[in-house]
Amino acid sequence: MSTLQEELVTLRSSIEKSLQDVHTSEQAEQYRVHYLGRKGLIAQLFKRLSQLSQEERPAAGEQLNALKTFAQARLEEKLTRLAPRPIEHKIDLTLPGIRPRLGTRHPLLQVLDEIKAIFTGFGFTIESGPEAEDDYHNFEALNIPADHPSRDLQDTLYLDDGYLLRTHTSPVQIRTMENSQPPMRIIAPGRCFRKDTPDATHSPMFHQVEGLCVDVGVSFADLKGAILAFAQALFGPSVKIRFRPSFFPFTEPSAEYDFSCVMCDGQGCRVCKNTGWLEISGAGMVDPAVFGFVNYDSEKYSGYAFGMGVERLAMLKYGVDDIRTFYENDVRFLSQF
């Protein structure tokens, strides 16, 4: 028993000395195998317990367990000190901060903002109205007869209780005239809805800007001047316009107006089908029948109205050949604006 105790003291001293020479994880593993492994020195001493008497074994076993616990604890301490420490990042408070990446306004909204800015610069005010309209404001008060094709189910999205999703923003004109008296000069931008099959030039939801001017002595020349000034403000001073006779129930006379092609400067190209002109939308003088629905004196007042599709103008301004591109939410496309 005395010999075993002497070996324990010697082994404890050897363990402490060996740990002082451990500087790497590889050396720590060698230490573990040498002292704590299945064939290590401590395990060899446990095998010698069988050589002791029954009275000596408990005390010897207790001393061996204490030595093993000591060796394991010292190894864990050493491994903790050898473990790589996290890199401490020092922050230089004098450096400028990292700006967060911001989104941009949708190209359609950018063009719509530009349209609003142009017309407000001309003295127009901006009006709005509900997207879920009633039949009276969307059709009847605009002098659109009950048998007009635009009222058909294949063109208009009808809701319950006689309501529908407005097919144009012209109802805003009626609502504005119902609540105010001339003179007035307004635009009505907003979303519209029609039963169109999506393709390169059509969408069931689109943006439109309606314009209305009512006063004493308003003429077709005023309408032409407003459209020309707008076209040149949006696309440049070289743009020309032309009017072609047409028919709309709420204007008389009516016309469709074109801009000279902004792609080829009116020389003829694939976009304008070599005509030099791009069809924009319709316009005309307000039909006296419409004034009758809002109790305006058509003998005293006259006015002009026009409409334009925001998507159409955005496609021309940015050179986009498919209207669906605006609604696909492709960040690669949107980030260009």
ZADO-1210 file (C-alpha; in nm, 4 decimals, padded with zeros to 6 digits):
<atoms>
<atom x="00.0000" y="00.0000" z="00.0000" code="MET" pos="1"/>
<atom x="00.2850" y="00.2389" z="00.0850" code="SER" pos="2"/>
<atom x="00.4434" y="00.1717" z="-00.2526" code="THR" pos="3"/>
<atom x="00.1134" y="00.2577" z="-00.4313" code="LEU" pos="4"/>
<atom x="00.0765" y="00.5787" z="-00.2346" code="GLN" pos="5"/>
<atom x="00.4304" y="00.6822" z="-00.3275" code="GLU" pos="6"/>
<atom x="00.3498" y="00.6176" z="-00.6943" code="GLU" pos="7"/>
<atom x="00.0361" y="00.8302" z="-00.6637" code="LEU" pos="8"/>
<atom x="00.2330" y="01.1237" z="-00.5250" code="VAL" pos="9"/>
<atom x="00.4946" y="01.0851" z="-00.7961" code="THR" pos="10"/>
<atom x="00.2279" y="01.0569" z="-01.0679" code="LEU" pos="11"/>
<atom x="00.0449" y="01.3697" z="-00.9439" code="ARG" pos="12"/>
<atom x="00.3710" y="01.5633" z="-00.9626" code="SER" pos="13"/>
<atom x="00.4354" y="01.4252" z="-01.3116" code="SER" pos="14"/>
<atom x="00.0876" y="01.5303" z="-01.4254" code="ILE" pos="15"/>
<atom x="00.1407" y="01.8910" z="-01.3162" code="GLU" pos="16"/>
<atom x="00.4831" y="01.9037" z="-01.4771" code="LYS" pos="17"/>
<atom x="00.3554" y="01.7535" z="-01.8040" code="SER" pos="18"/>
<atom x="00.0730" y="02.0086" z="-01.8249" code="LEU" pos="19"/>
<atom x="00.3262" y="02.2893" z="-01.8158" code="GLN" pos="20"/>
<atom x="00.4700" y="02.1569" z="-02.1404" code="ASP" pos="21"/>
<atom x="00.1283" y="02.1387" z="-02.3132" code="VAL" pos="22"/>
<atom x="00.0882" y="02.4314" z="-02.5550" code="HIS" pos="23"/>
<atom x="-00.1181" y="02.2872" z="-02.8402" code="THR" pos="24"/>
<atom x="-00.4280" y="02.0752" z="-02.8784" code="SER" pos="25"/>
<atom x="-00.2117" y="01.7940" z="-03.0188" code="GLU" pos="26"/>
<atom x="00.0039" y="01.7958" z="-02.7052" code="GLN" pos="27"/>
<atom x="-00.3104" y="01.7965" z="-02.4909" code="ALA" pos="28"/>
<atom x="-00.4325" y="01.4849" z="-02.6692" code="GLU" pos="29"/>
<atom x="-00.0983" y="01.3145" z="-02.6071" code="GLN" pos="30"/>
<atom x="-00.1311" y="01.4040" z="-02.2376" code="TYR" pos="31"/>
<atom x="-00.4822" y="01.2562" z="-02.2247" code="ARG" pos="32"/>
<atom x="-00.3754" y="00.9282" z="-02.3824" code="VAL" pos="33"/>
<atom x="-00.0653" y="00.9018" z="-02.1619" code="HIS" pos="34"/>
<atom x="-00.2414" y="00.9580" z="-01.8319" code="TYR" pos="35"/>
<atom x="-00.6188" y="00.9075" z="-01.8847" code="LEU" pos="36"/>
<atom x="-00.6391" y="00.6664" z="-02.1753" code="GLY" pos="37"/>
<atom x="-00.7532" y="00.3051" z="-02.1418" code="ARG" pos="38"/>
<atom x="-00.3900" y="00.1971" z="-02.1358" code="LYS" pos="39"/>
<atom x="-00.2674" y="00.5108" z="-01.9552" code="GLY" pos="40"/>
<atom x="-00.0781" y="00.5274" z="-01.6280" code="LEU" pos="41"/>
<atom x="-00.3853" y="00.5844" z="-01.4110" code="ILE" pos="42"/>
<atom x="-00.5634" y="00.2875" z="-01.5673" code="ALA" pos="43"/>
<atom x="-00.2596" y="00.0724" z="-01.4944" code="GLN" pos="44"/>
<atom x="-00.2768" y="00.1698" z="-01.1266" code="LEU" pos="45"/>
<atom x="-00.6469" y="00.0736" z="-01.1101" code="PHE" pos="46"/>
<atom x="-00.5526" y="-00.2772" z="-01.2292" code="LYS" pos="47"/>
<atom x="-00.3166" y="-00.3117" z="-00.9329" code="ARG" pos="48"/>
<atom x="-00.5994" y="-00.2674" z="-00.6820" code="LEU" pos="49"/>
<atom x="-00.6669" y="-00.6395" z="-00.7055" code="SER" pos="50"/>
<atom x="-00.3239" y="-00.7027" z="-00.5536" code="GLN" pos="51"/>
<atom x="-00.4172" y="-00.5199" z="-00.2339" code="LEU" pos="52"/>
<atom x="-00.5934" y="-00.6667" z="00.0669" code="SER" pos="53"/>
<atom x="-00.9644" y="-00.6123" z="00.1296" code="GLN" pos="54"/>
<atom x="-00.8849" y="-00.3553" z="00.3979" code="GLU" pos="55"/>
<atom x="-00.6498" y="-00.1492" z="00.1753" code="GLU" pos="56"/>
<atom x="-00.8610" y="-00.1398" z="-00.1421" code="ARG" pos="57"/>
<atom x="-01.1237" y="00.1234" z="-00.0405" code="PRO" pos="58"/>
<atom x="-00.8676" y="00.3839" z="00.0622" code="ALA" pos="59"/>
<atom x="-00.6504" y="00.3142" z="-00.2409" code="ALA" pos="60"/>
<atom x="-00.9487" y="00.3293" z="-00.4768" code="GLY" pos="61"/>
<atom x="-01.0582" y="00.6606" z="-00.3307" code="GLU" pos="62"/>
<atom x="-00.7087" y="00.8043" z="-00.3799" code="GLN" pos="63"/>
<atom x="-00.6966" y="00.6788" z="-00.7411" code="LEU" pos="64"/>
<atom x="-01.0381" y="00.8334" z="-00.8217" code="ASN" pos="65"/>
<atom x="-00.9215" y="01.1620" z="-00.6708" code="ALA" pos="66"/>
<atom x="-00.6098" y="01.1519" z="-00.8880" code="LEU" pos="67"/>
<atom x="-00.8130" y="01.0768" z="-01.1999" code="LYS" pos="68"/>
<atom x="-01.0527" y="01.3623" z="-01.1246" code="THR" pos="69"/>
<atom x="-00.7565" y="01.5936" z="-01.0699" code="PHE" pos="70"/>
<atom x="-00.5968" y="01.4930" z="-01.4013" code="ALA" pos="71"/>
<atom x="-00.9236" y="01.5417" z="-01.5934" code="GLN" pos="72"/>
<atom x="-00.9925" y="01.8801" z="-01.4336" code="ALA" pos="73"/>
<atom x="-00.6444" y="02.0093" z="-01.5117" code="ARG" pos="74"/>
<atom x="-00.6795" y="01.8888" z="-01.8727" code="LEU" pos="75"/>
<atom x="-01.0111" y="02.0713" z="-01.9152" code="GLU" pos="76"/>
<atom x="-00.8596" y="02.3894" z="-01.7756" code="GLU" pos="77"/>
<atom x="-00.5738" y="02.3608" z="-02.0192" code="LYS" pos="78"/>
<atom x="-00.8077" y="02.2984" z="-02.3149" code="LEU" pos="79"/>
<atom x="-01.0116" y="02.6037" z="-02.2169" code="THR" pos="80"/>
<atom x="-00.7015" y="02.8209" z="-02.2269" code="ARG" pos="81"/>
<atom x="-00.5963" y="02.6688" z="-02.5594" code="LEU" pos="82"/>
<atom x="-00.9374" y="02.7244" z="-02.7234" code="ALA" pos="83"/>
<atom x="-00.9292" y="03.0000" z="-02.9907" code="PRO" pos="84"/>
<atom x="-01.0689" y="03.3261" z="-02.8650" code="ARG" pos="85"/>
<atom x="-01.3223" y="03.5200" z="-03.0729" code="PRO" pos="86"/>
<atom x="-01.1731" y="03.8024" z="-03.2710" code="ILE" pos="87"/>
<atom x="-01.2444" y="04.1332" z="-03.1114" code="GLU" pos="88"/>
<atom x="-01.3564" y="04.3801" z="-03.3762" code="HIS" pos="89"/>
<atom x="-01.2666" y="04.7330" z="-03.2929" code="LYS" pos="90"/>
<atom x="-01.5107" y="04.9881" z="-03.4286" code="ILE" pos="91"/>
<atom x="-01.3717" y="05.3074" z="-03.5711" code="ASP" pos="92"/>
<atom x="-01.6365" y="05.5600" z="-03.4779" code="LEU" pos="93"/>
<atom x="-01.4854" y="05.8146" z="-03.7157" code="THR" pos="94"/>
<atom x="-01.5765" y="05.6089" z="-04.0231" code="LEU" pos="95"/>
<atom x="-01.8990" y="05.6997" z="-04.2098" code="PRO" pos="96"/>
<atom x="-02.1952" y="05.4687" z="-04.1500" code="GLY" pos="97"/>
<atom x="-02.3219" y="05.2158" z="-04.4030" code="ILE" pos="98"/>
<atom x="-02.6268" y="05.3551" z="-04.5781" code="ARG" pos="99"/>
<atom x="-02.9209" y="05.1132" z="-04.5914" code="PRO" pos="100"/>
<atom x="-03.0279" y="05.0155" z="-04.9403" code="ARG" pos="101"/>
<atom x="-03.3435" y="05.2051" z="-05.0255" code="LEU" pos="102"/>
<atom x="-03.6065" y="05.1139" z="-05.2797" code="GLY" pos="103"/>
<atom x="-03.7263" y="05.3472" z="-05.5545" code="THR" pos="104"/>
<atom x="-04.0683" y="05.4533" z="-05.6717" code="ARG" pos="105"/>
<atom x="-04.2229" y="05.2270" z="-05.9317" code="HIS" pos="106"/>
<atom x="-04.1652" y="05.3548" z="-06.2879" code="PRO" pos="107"/>
<atom x="-04.5413" y="05.3916" z="-06.3388" code="LEU" pos="108"/>
<atom x="-04.5670" y="05.6083" z="-06.0291" code="LEU" pos="109"/>
<atom x="-04.2664" y="05.8111" z="-06.1436" code="GLN" pos="110"/>
<atom x="-04.4382" y="05.8867" z="-06.4750" code="VAL" pos="111"/>
<atom x="-04.7646" y="05.9571" z="-06.2947" code="LEU" pos="112"/>
<atom x="-04.5868" y="06.2011" z="-06.0627" code="ASP" pos="113"/>
<atom x="-04.4388" y="06.3754" z="-06.3658" code="GLU" pos="114"/>
<atom x="-04.7820" y="06.4004" z="-06.5307" code="ILE" pos="115"/>
<atom x="-04.9283" y="06.5496" z="-06.2133" code="LYS" pos="116"/>
<atom x="-04.6444" y="06.7995" z="-06.1861" code="ALA" pos="117"/>
<atom x="-04.6911" y="06.9131" z="-06.5461" code="ILE" pos="118"/>
<atom x="-05.0647" y="06.9685" z="-06.5199" code="PHE" pos="119"/>
<atom x="-05.0531" y="07.1321" z="-06.1784" code="THR" pos="120"/>
<atom x="-04.7985" y="07.3653" z="-06.3345" code="GLY" pos="121"/>
<atom x="-05.0654" y="07.4483" z="-06.5938" code="PHE" pos="122"/>
<atom x="-05.3096" y="07.5403" z="-06.3152" code="GLY" pos="123"/>
<atom x="-05.4970" y="07.2100" z="-06.2906" code="PHE" pos="124"/>
<atom x="-05.5946" y="07.0635" z="-05.9553" code="THR" pos="125"/>
<atom x="-05.5956" y="06.6925" z="-05.8718" code="ILE" pos="126"/>
<atom x="-05.9213" y="06.5173" z="-05.7863" code="GLU" pos="127"/>
<atom x="-05.9946" y="06.1555" z="-05.6949" code="SER" pos="128"/>
<atom x="-06.2939" y="05.9270" z="-05.6599" code="GLY" pos="129"/>
<atom x="-06.3941" y="05.5722" z="-05.5644" code="PRO" pos="130"/>
<atom x="-06.2696" y="05.2757" z="-05.7637" code="GLU" pos="131"/>
<atom x="-06.5962" y="05.0888" z="-05.6956" code="ALA" pos="132"/>
<atom x="-06.8431" y="05.3066" z="-05.8848" code="GLU" pos="133"/>
<atom x="-07.2148" y="05.3027" z="-05.9514" code="ASP" pos="134"/>
<atom x="-07.3658" y="05.2756" z="-06.2969" code="ASP" pos="135"/>
<atom x="-07.4890" y="05.6346" z="-06.2918" code="TYR" pos="136"/>
<atom x="-07.1492" y="05.8012" z="-06.2527" code="HIS" pos="137"/>
<atom x="-06.9566" y="05.5514" z="-06.4656" code="ASN" pos="138"/>
<atom x="-07.1987" y="05.5401" z="-06.7591" code="PHE" pos="139"/>
<atom x="-07.5306" y="05.7249" z="-06.7456" code="GLU" pos="140"/>
<atom x="-07.4096" y="06.0713" z="-06.6408" code="ALA" pos="141"/>
<atom x="-07.1428" y="06.0484" z="-06.9112" code="LEU" pos="142"/>
<atom x="-07.4137" y="06.0140" z="-07.1761" code="ASN" pos="143"/>
<atom x="-07.3289" y="05.6480" z="-07.2395" code="ILE" pos="144"/>
<atom x="-07.6519" y="05.4765" z="-07.3512" code="PRO" pos="145"/>
<atom x="-07.7808" y="05.1554" z="-07.1972" code="ALA" pos="146"/>
<atom x="-07.7019" y="04.9539" z="-07.5125" code="ASP" pos="147"/>
<atom x="-07.3439" y="05.0779" z="-07.5420" code="HIS" pos="148"/>
<atom x="-07.0906" y="04.7916" z="-07.5849" code="PRO" pos="149"/>
<atom x="-06.8771" y="04.9163" z="-07.2925" code="SER" pos="150"/>
<atom x="-07.1600" y="04.8198" z="-07.0539" code="ARG" pos="151"/>
<atom x="-07.1457" y="04.4535" z="-07.1597" code="ASP" pos="152"/>
<atom x="-07.0357" y="04.1853" z="-06.9152" code="LEU" pos="153"/>
<atom x="-06.7413" y="04.0932" z="-07.1350" code="GLN" pos="154"/>
<atom x="-06.5978" y="04.4448" z="-07.0916" code="ASP" pos="155"/>
<atom x="-06.6967" y="04.5616" z="-06.7413" code="THR" pos="156"/>
<atom x="-06.6309" y="04.4004" z="-06.4032" code="LEU" pos="157"/>
<atom x="-06.9627" y="04.4209" z="-06.2179" code="TYR" pos="158"/>
<atom x="-06.9990" y="04.3902" z="-05.8412" code="LEU" pos="159"/>
<atom x="-07.3034" y="04.3317" z="-05.6208" code="ASP" pos="160"/>
<atom x="-07.5813" y="04.5852" z="-05.5590" code="ASP" pos="161"/>
<atom x="-07.5375" y="04.7634" z="-05.8910" code="GLY" pos="162"/>
<atom x="-07.1757" y="04.8608" z="-05.8387" code="TYR" pos="163"/>
<atom x="-06.8839" y="04.7999" z="-06.0714" code="LEU" pos="164"/>
<atom x="-06.5102" y="04.8573" z="-06.0905" code="LEU" pos="165"/>
<atom x="-06.4760" y="05.1836" z="-06.2784" code="ARG" pos="166"/>
<atom x="-06.3706" y="05.1456" z="-06.6397" code="THR" pos="167"/>
<atom x="-06.2171" y="05.4958" z="-06.6572" code="HIS" pos="168"/>
<atom x="-06.1582" y="05.7898" z="-06.4250" code="THR" pos="169"/>
<atom x="-06.4210" y="06.0029" z="-06.6017" code="SER" pos="170"/>
<atom x="-06.6689" y="05.9477" z="-06.3137" code="PRO" pos="171"/>
<atom x="-06.4442" y="06.1751" z="-06.1071" code="VAL" pos="172"/>
<atom x="-06.5298" y="06.4554" z="-06.3510" code="GLN" pos="173"/>
<atom x="-06.9012" y="06.4048" z="-06.2863" code="ILE" pos="174"/>
<atom x="-06.8560" y="06.3939" z="-05.9081" code="ARG" pos="175"/>
<atom x="-06.6440" y="06.7097" z="-05.9162" code="THR" pos="176"/>
<atom x="-06.8946" y="06.8999" z="-06.1306" code="MET" pos="177"/>
<atom x="-07.1789" y="06.7892" z="-05.9014" code="GLU" pos="178"/>
<atom x="-07.0073" y="06.9505" z="-05.6047" code="ASN" pos="179"/>
<atom x="-06.8593" y="07.2672" z="-05.7543" code="SER" pos="180"/>
<atom x="-06.9260" y="07.5352" z="-06.0109" code="GLN" pos="181"/>
<atom x="-06.7114" y="07.6608" z="-06.3008" code="PRO" pos="182"/>
<atom x="-06.4500" y="07.7717" z="-06.3668" code="PRO" pos="183"/>
<atom x="-06.2645" y="07.4455" z="-06.3054" code="MET" pos="184"/>
<atom x="-05.9545" y="07.2808" z="-06.4378" code="ARG" pos="185"/>
<atom x="-05.8879" y="06.9326" z="-06.2973" code="ILE" pos="186"/>
<atom x="-05.7111" y="06.6057" z="-06.3668" code="ILE" pos="187"/>
<atom x="-05.8255" y="06.2741" z="-06.2216" code="ALA" pos="188"/>
<atom x="-05.5474" y="06.0134" z="-06.2017" code="PRO" pos="189"/>
<atom x="-05.6179" y="05.6632" z="-06.0775" code="GLY" pos="190"/>
<atom x="-05.6597" y="05.2928" z="-06.1403" code="ARG" pos="191"/>
<atom x="-05.9185" y="05.1532" z="-06.3799" code="CYS" pos="192"/>
<atom x="-06.0398" y="04.8030" z="-06.4520" code="PHE" pos="193"/>
<atom x="-06.1660" y="04.6231" z="-06.7616" code="ARG" pos="194"/>
<atom x="-06.2094" y="04.2628" z="-06.8682" code="LYS" pos="195"/>
<atom x="-05.9038" y="04.2583" z="-07.0921" code="ASP" pos="196"/>
<atom x="-05.6920" y="03.9506" z="-07.1509" code="THR" pos="197"/>
<atom x="-05.3347" y="04.0387" z="-07.0484" code="PRO" pos="198"/>
<atom x="-05.0978" y="04.0739" z="-07.3403" code="ASP" pos="199"/>
<atom x="-04.8161" y="04.3040" z="-07.4478" code="ALA" pos="200"/>
<atom x="-05.0467" y="04.6087" z="-07.4701" code="THR" pos="201"/>
<atom x="-05.3466" y="04.5240" z="-07.2475" code="HIS" pos="202"/>
<atom x="-05.3990" y="04.4689" z="-06.8766" code="SER" pos="203"/>
<atom x="-05.7208" y="04.4168" z="-06.6734" code="PRO" pos="204"/>
<atom x="-05.5919" y="04.6832" z="-06.4327" code="MET" pos="205"/>
<atom x="-05.4287" y="05.0002" z="-06.5622" code="PHE" pos="206"/>
<atom x="-05.3715" y="05.3644" z="-06.4697" code="HIS" pos="207"/>
<atom x="-05.5425" y="05.6548" z="-06.6406" code="GLN" pos="208"/>
<atom x="-05.5425" y="06.0328" z="-06.6148" code="VAL" pos="209"/>
<atom x="-05.8587" y="06.2184" z="-06.7154" code="GLU" pos="210"/>
<atom x="-05.8544" y="06.5932" z="-06.7659" code="GLY" pos="211"/>
<atom x="-06.1401" y="06.8434" z="-06.7611" code="LEU" pos="212"/>
<atom x="-06.1554" y="07.2184" z="-06.8154" code="CYS" pos="213"/>
<atom x="-06.4861" y="07.4099" z="-06.7926" code="VAL" pos="214"/>
<atom x="-06.5249" y="07.7859" z="-06.8215" code="ASP" pos="215"/>
<atom x="-06.6745" y="08.0561" z="-07.0341" code="VAL" pos="216"/>
<atom x="-06.5400" y="08.0554" z="-07.3900" code="GLY" pos="217"/>
<atom x="-06.3336" y="07.7332" z="-07.3738" code="VAL" pos="218"/>
<atom x="-06.2616" y="07.6127" z="-07.7277" code="SER" pos="219"/>
<atom x="-06.1076" y="07.3206" z="-07.9125" code="PHE" pos="220"/>
<atom x="-05.7994" y="07.5350" z="-07.9641" code="ALA" pos="221"/>
<atom x="-05.7542" y="07.5443" z="-07.5855" code="ASP" pos="222"/>
<atom x="-05.7688" y="07.1632" z="-07.5805" code="LEU" pos="223"/>
<atom x="-05.5069" y="07.1377" z="-07.8531" code="LYS" pos="224"/>
<atom x="-05.2832" y="07.3873" z="-07.6761" code="GLY" pos="225"/>
<atom x="-05.3038" y="07.1959" z="-07.3461" code="ALA" pos="226"/>
<atom x="-05.2224" y="06.8605" z="-07.5104" code="ILE" pos="227"/>
<atom x="-04.9320" y="07.0081" z="-07.7099" code="LEU" pos="228"/>
<atom x="-04.7848" y="07.1781" z="-07.4039" code="ALA" pos="229"/>
<atom x="-04.8121" y="06.8533" z="-07.2077" code="PHE" pos="230"/>
<atom x="-04.6521" y="06.6430" z="-07.4835" code="ALA" pos="231"/>
<atom x="-04.3547" y="06.8759" z="-07.5137" code="GLN" pos="232"/>
<atom x="-04.3123" y="06.8987" z="-07.1360" code="ALA" pos="233"/>
<atom x="-04.3038" y="06.5185" z="-07.1059" code="LEU" pos="234"/>
<atom x="-04.1086" y="06.4194" z="-07.4186" code="PHE" pos="235"/>
<atom x="-03.9268" y="06.7330" z="-07.5305" code="GLY" pos="236"/>
<atom x="-03.9886" y="07.0424" z="-07.7438" code="PRO" pos="237"/>
<atom x="-03.9556" y="06.8571" z="-08.0747" code="SER" pos="238"/>
<atom x="-04.2732" y="06.6505" z="-08.0192" code="VAL" pos="239"/>
<atom x="-04.5685" y="06.7307" z="-08.2433" code="LYS" pos="240"/>
<atom x="-04.9338" y="06.6308" z="-08.2048" code="ILE" pos="241"/>
<atom x="-05.2202" y="06.5616" z="-08.4421" code="ARG" pos="242"/>
<atom x="-05.5943" y="06.5070" z="-08.3962" code="PHE" pos="243"/>
<atom x="-05.8069" y="06.2566" z="-08.5860" code="ARG" pos="244"/>
<atom x="-06.1903" y="06.2685" z="-08.5888" code="PRO" pos="245"/>
<atom x="-06.3552" y="06.0109" z="-08.3666" code="SER" pos="246"/>
<atom x="-06.6645" y="05.9597" z="-08.1501" code="PHE" pos="247"/>
<atom x="-06.7162" y="05.9374" z="-07.7749" code="PHE" pos="248"/>
<atom x="-07.0603" y="05.9629" z="-07.6093" code="PRO" pos="249"/>
<atom x="-06.9441" y="06.2286" z="-07.3612" code="PHE" pos="250"/>
<atom x="-06.7654" y="06.4653" z="-07.6031" code="THR" pos="251"/>
<atom x="-06.8778" y="06.6434" z="-07.9186" code="GLU" pos="252"/>
<atom x="-06.6809" y="06.6969" z="-08.1336" code="PRO" pos="253"/>
<atom x="-06.4501" y="06.4103" z="-08.0414" code="SER" pos="254"/>
<atom x="-06.1023" y="06.3226" z="-08.1576" code="ALA" pos="255"/>
<atom x="-05.8185" y="06.0808" z="-08.0999" code="GLU" pos="256"/>
<atom x="-05.4807" y="06.2420" z="-08.0620" code="TYR" pos="257"/>
<atom x="-05.1334" y="06.1165" z="-08.1521" code="ASP" pos="258"/>
<atom x="-04.7802" y="06.2217" z="-08.0625" code="PHE" pos="259"/>
<atom x="-04.5000" y="06.2198" z="-08.3157" code="SER" pos="260"/>
<atom x="-04.2910" y="05.9094" z="-08.2492" code="CYS" pos="261"/>
<atom x="-04.0474" y="05.9746" z="-07.9647" code="VAL" pos="262"/>
<atom x="-03.8320" y="05.6815" z="-08.0764" code="MET" pos="263"/>
<atom x="-03.7529" y="05.8022" z="-08.4278" code="CYS" pos="264"/>
<atom x="-03.8485" y="06.1702" z="-08.3970" code="ASP" pos="265"/>
<atom x="-04.1297" y="06.1173" z="-08.6460" code="GLY" pos="266"/>
<atom x="-03.9104" y="05.9648" z="-08.9184" code="GLN" pos="267"/>
<atom x="-04.0721" y="05.6195" z="-08.9062" code="GLY" pos="268"/>
<atom x="-03.9575" y="05.3082" z="-08.7206" code="CYS" pos="269"/>
<atom x="-04.0730" y="04.9689" z="-08.5961" code="ARG" pos="270"/>
<atom x="-04.2396" y="05.1181" z="-08.2877" code="VAL" pos="271"/>
<atom x="-04.4625" y="05.3558" z="-08.4857" code="CYS" pos="272"/>
<atom x="-04.5016" y="05.1072" z="-08.7716" code="LYS" pos="273"/>
<atom x="-04.3181" y="05.3508" z="-09.0001" code="ASN" pos="274"/>
<atom x="-04.5990" y="05.6090" z="-08.9707" code="THR" pos="275"/>
<atom x="-04.4038" y="05.8557" z="-08.7576" code="GLY" pos="276"/>
<atom x="-04.6979" y="05.8803" z="-08.5143" code="TRP" pos="277"/>
<atom x="-04.7962" y="05.7108" z="-08.1889" code="LEU" pos="278"/>
<atom x="-05.1607" y="05.6823" z="-08.0859" code="GLU" pos="279"/>
<atom x="-05.2110" y="05.8167" z="-07.7319" code="ILE" pos="280"/>
<atom x="-05.5797" y="05.8485" z="-07.6406" code="SER" pos="281"/>
<atom x="-05.9033" y="06.0412" z="-07.6942" code="GLY" pos="282"/>
<atom x="-06.0283" y="06.3920" z="-07.6256" code="ALA" pos="283"/>
<atom x="-06.2969" y="06.6397" z="-07.7256" code="GLY" pos="284"/>
<atom x="-06.5348" y="06.9135" z="-07.6193" code="MET" pos="285"/>
<atom x="-06.7699" y="06.8188" z="-07.3358" code="VAL" pos="286"/>
<atom x="-07.1093" y="06.7179" z="-07.4774" code="ASP" pos="287"/>
<atom x="-07.3872" y="06.9577" z="-07.3621" code="PRO" pos="288"/>
<atom x="-07.5846" y="06.6473" z="-07.2560" code="ALA" pos="289"/>
<atom x="-07.3223" y="06.5789" z="-06.9864" code="VAL" pos="290"/>
<atom x="-07.3650" y="06.9355" z="-06.8551" code="PHE" pos="291"/>
<atom x="-07.7354" y="06.8574" z="-06.8234" code="GLY" pos="292"/>
<atom x="-07.6636" y="06.5802" z="-06.5689" code="PHE" pos="293"/>
<atom x="-07.4705" y="06.8216" z="-06.3429" code="VAL" pos="294"/>
<atom x="-07.6981" y="07.1246" z="-06.3906" code="ASN" pos="295"/>
<atom x="-07.4434" y="07.3350" z="-06.5808" code="TYR" pos="296"/>
<atom x="-07.5730" y="07.5940" z="-06.8250" code="ASP" pos="297"/>
<atom x="-07.4434" y="07.4685" z="-07.1598" code="SER" pos="298"/>
<atom x="-07.5347" y="07.8009" z="-07.3196" code="GLU" pos="299"/>
<atom x="-07.2960" y="07.9790" z="-07.0864" code="LYS" pos="300"/>
<atom x="-07.0200" y="07.7267" z="-07.0277" code="TYR" pos="301"/>
<atom x="-06.8130" y="07.5071" z="-07.2519" code="SER" pos="302"/>
<atom x="-06.5321" y="07.2708" z="-07.1733" code="GLY" pos="303"/>
<atom x="-06.2898" y="07.0124" z="-07.3011" code="TYR" pos="304"/>
<atom x="-06.1971" y="06.6693" z="-07.1678" code="ALA" pos="305"/>
<atom x="-05.9134" y="06.4322" z="-07.2450" code="PHE" pos="306"/>
<atom x="-05.7746" y="06.1029" z="-07.1226" code="GLY" pos="307"/>
<atom x="-05.4421" y="05.9236" z="-07.1359" code="MET" pos="308"/>
<atom x="-05.3063" y="05.5881" z="-07.0219" code="GLY" pos="309"/>
<atom x="-05.0112" y="05.6108" z="-06.7837" code="VAL" pos="310"/>
<atom x="-04.8753" y="05.2709" z="-06.8909" code="GLU" pos="311"/>
<atom x="-04.8788" y="05.3789" z="-07.2539" code="ARG" pos="312"/>
<atom x="-04.6788" y="05.6923" z="-07.1771" code="LEU" pos="313"/>
<atom x="-04.4371" y="05.5014" z="-06.9514" code="ALA" pos="314"/>
<atom x="-04.3746" y="05.2448" z="-07.2255" code="MET" pos="315"/>
<atom x="-04.2861" y="05.5246" z="-07.4668" code="LEU" pos="316"/>
<atom x="-04.0749" y="05.7162" z="-07.2162" code="LYS" pos="317"/>
<atom x="-03.8701" y="05.4167" z="-07.1024" code="TYR" pos="318"/>
<atom x="-03.8702" y="05.2100" z="-07.4222" code="GLY" pos="319"/>
<atom x="-04.0660" y="04.9191" z="-07.2706" code="VAL" pos="320"/>
<atom x="-04.2407" y="04.7001" z="-07.5287" code="ASP" pos="321"/>
<atom x="-04.4574" y="04.4850" z="-07.2966" code="ASP" pos="322"/>
<atom x="-04.7006" y="04.6330" z="-07.0424" code="ILE" pos="323"/>
<atom x="-04.6780" y="04.3168" z="-06.8302" code="ARG" pos="324"/>
<atom x="-04.3192" y="04.4047" z="-06.7432" code="THR" pos="325"/>
<atom x="-04.4481" y="04.6770" z="-06.5104" code="PHE" pos="326"/>
<atom x="-04.6400" y="04.4229" z="-06.3002" code="TYR" pos="327"/>
<atom x="-04.3941" y="04.1326" z="-06.2760" code="GLU" pos="328"/>
<atom x="-04.2061" y="04.2872" z="-05.9788" code="ASN" pos="329"/>
<atom x="-03.8699" y="04.1876" z="-06.1267" code="ASP" pos="330"/>
<atom x="-03.6138" y="04.3720" z="-05.9148" code="VAL" pos="331"/>
<atom x="-03.3663" y="04.3683" z="-06.2039" code="ARG" pos="332"/>
<atom x="-03.6128" y="04.5742" z="-06.4088" code="PHE" pos="333"/>
<atom x="-03.7376" y="04.7995" z="-06.1290" code="LEU" pos="334"/>
<atom x="-03.3878" y="04.8835" z="-06.0007" code="SER" pos="335"/>
<atom x="-03.3127" y="05.0612" z="-06.3310" code="GLN" pos="336"/>
<atom x="-03.5460" y="05.3409" z="-06.2276" code="PHE" pos="337"/>
</atoms>
